[in-house]
Amino acid sequence: MKNLRALALRYHEAQMMDVSMQLALSISVPTFAVLVGILINNSRLSDLRAEMNTRFDESNAMMDRRFDDMKDMWRSELHHVEEVLNARLKHLEDR
């Protein structure tokens, strides 16, 4: 009878060990998976940020070139208008 009770106690201890192991695994495995997912997403977001910065820098450089070109065009057009007006005024003054 004593052996039977000791055997039942050992089975109960082994069952408790299995329950605690199951609990530890059921908590640690999903937690580890979530942490790995967070790290992967973080690295992907860093890559996305770098890509966006590159695109915005290229866009800013292109816009700066376009504005400089427009500024040069306006200067040349205004210079042409100024020459035409000067020629007309000179023509009127010569009369």
Helices and strands as residue ranges (DSSP letters): H 2-94
